[in-house]
Amino acid sequence: SSLYWAFNAGGRFLLSHPGSGVYGGAGYQLQLAGVANSQRSGAEELLSTSVSHTLHNVQAAFGWEVTYGSLRVRPELAAVITPDWTVRERSGTTELGRGGGNGFLIFPNVTFAVVSERARTREDEEDEGPRRGGRGKGRRPASRDEEDDLDDPAFRR
């Protein structure tokens, strides 16, 4: 019988420029993976082996978002550097550990996303002018009630 397992955990920090669609990010990911094999004859275990991998990954990526109506296309270039890769092997009562391995990977990505209509921002309304409920450029609110940003749906995201 064989048992395969994997565990991934990490985090990323992202920055984006909404006007141009350019974004970038950096992060860290811990990967643990392994396999355990066991051969039995009835209740007696004949052979037991296992291999486990521990990887510490540092990631970086940059890309941009292109918008076509509700379609978002996001080409990206990403890199993963693995400064520490440790392997542990066990066979019966013998255990062997190897550390110090590393790795480097560059890969291009393209993500396609379909999004629903997003909440309208104040800039969208100002660009439209007085049509469809927009305030228009340079127009001052007529009353104190219109100045209350808490009633504006764009501020309730």
N, C-alpha and C positions, 0 to 999 in steps of 0.2 A: 504494500500500500504506500501511497505518497501523499504528502500534505504540502501544498504550496501556500505561501502567505506573503502579504505585502502591506506596508504601512507608509503613508506619505503625510507630512505635516509641514507647514511653512507659512510664509506671509510675503506680500508684495506691497511696495509703495509706488503709486502711479501719479504722474503729473500730466496734465493735458492743457492745450491752448484751444479754447472753444472756437475762436475765430478762424484759425487755420486748419483745425482738425489734427494737428500734430500731437503725439503723445509719447511718453517714455516711462520706463519703470525699472525698478531693481528689486530683487528679493532673495530670499533664502529658502531652501527646501531640504528637509531631512527625509531620506528614503531608507527604509528597512525592508529587506526581502529575503526569502529563503525557501528551502525545500527540505523536507525530512522524509527519508525512505526507510521502510521497515519490511523485512522478509521474515515470515513466520512459518512454522510447521506445527499446526495445531496451536497449543498454548505456548510453545517454545519459540523464542525469538532467535533466528539464525544470524541476521545481520541488521544493523541499524546504522544509517549514515545521515548526515545533515550538512547543509551548506547555508551560510547566511551572509548577506552583504549589507554594509552600512555605508551610505554615501551622504556627504555634506555638499550641497550644490549652491552656488552663487549664480543668480540669473540676472540678465539685463536684456532689455528690448526697447526698440523704438519703432514707430510707425505713424501712419496717418489715416484718417477716416475720410472717405469720399461718400457723399450723400446723393442718392438718386430717389427722390420722393421718400417712400418709407423703407427703401433698401439702403443698408449701410455696408460698404465694402471697406475692409480694414487690412491693407497689406502691412506686413510687419517683418522686421528682421530681429531675430533673437539669438542670444548666446548663453550657454550654460558652461560654467567652469566648475569642475569637481576637484577641489584641492585635496580631499581626503577620501579614499575608498578602501575600506577594510573588509577582508573576507575571512570567515571562520569556517573551518571544516572539521567535522567529527566523524570518526568511523570506529564503532565499538567504544572502547575506553580511550582511544587516542584522539587528541585534539590538536589542531594546527591553526595558528592565526597568522595572517599576512596583512600588513598595513602599508600605508605610504603610496598606494596607487593613486592616480589622478586621471582626469579626463577633460576634454574640451569639445564642445559641439556648437556649431553654428547652423541654424536652420531658418529658412524663410517660411512665413505663414501667410495665408489669406483667409480672413474670416468674413463670412457673409451673414448679415443679420437683417431681419425684417422687424421693424418696430411699429408700435401703434402711434397714433398722433399724440405728440407730447404736449404738455401744458404750454400755453402761449406765454412768452416772456414779454416784458414791457417793451423791449427793443423791437420785437416782432410787431406789436401793436402800433408803435410809433412809425415803423416803416410803412405800414399799411395806410396810415393817415386816418381820416374820419370814417372810412367805410368799415363795416362789420364791427362796430363798437370800439374802434381804435380811437385814441385821444388826439392823434395828429401831432406833428412836430411843432414844438414851441407853444402849444396851447396850455394855459394855466388852468388848474382845476377851478370850477365855478364855486365850490363850497368847501368847507373844512372836511365834510364827510368824504369827498372824493380823494382827499389826500391820505386817507387811512390805508396804508399798504397791507394791513392785516386782512382786508376784504378782497385783495387782489389774488386770484387763483395762482398766479405765477410765484407768489411768495409762500404758498402752502405746500410746496413739493416735498 
